[in-house]
Amino acid sequence: MAVAPDVSDELPVARAVALETAADQHGWLVRPLWSHLAVGFIAGHPKAGKSWLALDVAVSVASGTPCLGRFPVEQPGRALVYLAEDALPRVRERIAALCAARDLDLGALDLYVITAPSLRLDSPADQARLQATIARLRPRLLTLLRRASREAAS
């Protein structure tokens, strides 16, 4: 009598026809600027508009309106931003200006701003605080903008 193989020692398999289908494995958060699982950088010379672009993406995701008035947001949701380079009143002014340009109510926008005076990603304490904040808010988009170093700016 043949002994049945112990399938627990094998890798799981399925017939190709039985595999699930997916409409788009590489879904977009903002088509075609940012995929929904992207981690990346917005880089450029000082005063090139990097902060404005990052805030525009955040407002777009939080409101479901097209980024830069052109690029559709396919997965709108809560956004969380940290802008190390600007004072909080300036951050509010910028977000309010983007909302005004789109005829959005700032009070209804699902956009949160980290108000801590500093955020050090090399600090275990700050890492833990950021992880806890992300776990609570569950943002669709997280944007962290840092000050350019003096060496990089010159």
FENFENZI-V307545 format. One record per helix or strand of 3 or more residues. SS is the DSSP state (@ for helix, = for strand). FROM is the first residue (numbers start at 0). TO is the last residue. Records with the same first field share a line. If there is no record, write none. Layout:
SS=FROM-TO  FROM-TO
This chain:
@=6-8  15-17  49-62  87-101  105-107  123-136  149-152
==27-29  78-82  110-112  140-144
